């Protein structure tokens, strides 16, 4: 594997850099067992899951949130 240096990354266009980040993230997501959560992260996920179970209508599905973030494009 060749070495990627900051200058190489900065020479990419913004869309190319975004794609690079997405590609890197995809390689991380392929190994979910290697991602360890801290006790604080686990507690936060449990808190959010409990909140959802108490009031499932309170939140919004990811597709709706994503569209809201993207400005309804």
C-alpha positions in Angstrom: 0.0 0.0 0.0 1.3 3.4 -0.9 1.6 6.1 1.7 -1.0 8.9 1.6 0.3 12.2 2.8 -1.7 15.4 3.7 -0.5 17.1 0.6 -2.0 14.3 -1.5 -5.3 14.7 0.2 -5.3 18.5 -0.1 -4.7 18.2 -3.8 -8.0 16.4 -4.2 -11.2 18.3 -4.9 -13.8 18.5 -2.1 -16.0 15.9 -3.7 -13.0 13.6 -4.1 -12.0 14.1 -0.4 -15.6 13.3 0.6 -15.5 10.2 -1.4 -12.1 9.2 0.2 -13.7 9.6 3.6 -16.7 7.5 2.6 -14.3 4.8 1.2 -12.3 4.8 4.4 -15.5 4.6 6.5 -16.8 1.7 4.4 -13.6 -0.2 5.3 -14.2 0.4 9.0 -17.8 -0.6 8.8 -16.8 -3.9 7.2 -15.2 -4.9 10.6 -17.9 -4.0 13.2 -16.5 -6.5 15.7 -13.3 -4.5 15.9 -15.1 -1.3 17.0 -15.2 -1.1 20.7 -17.6 1.2 22.6 -16.6 2.8 25.8 -18.8 2.3 28.9 -20.1 5.9 28.4 -21.1 5.2 24.8 -22.9 2.0 25.9 -24.7 3.9 28.6 -25.8 6.6 26.2 -27.1 4.0 23.7 -29.0 2.3 26.5 -30.4 5.7 27.6 -31.6 6.5 24.1 -33.1 3.0 23.6 -35.0 3.3 26.9 -36.3 6.8 25.8 -37.4 5.3 22.5 -39.2 2.4 24.3 -41.0 5.0 26.6 -42.2 7.1 23.7 -41.6 5.5 20.3 -43.5 8.3 18.5 -41.0 11.0 19.7 -38.3 10.3 17.2 -38.1 10.2 13.5 -36.8 7.6 11.1 -33.3 8.1 9.7 -34.6 8.8 6.1 -36.7 11.7 7.5 -33.8 13.1 9.6 -31.4 12.7 6.6 -33.7 14.7 4.4 -34.1 17.3 7.0 -30.3 17.7 7.3 -29.9 17.9 3.6 -32.5 20.6 3.4 -35.1 18.5 1.7 -33.1 18.2 -1.5 
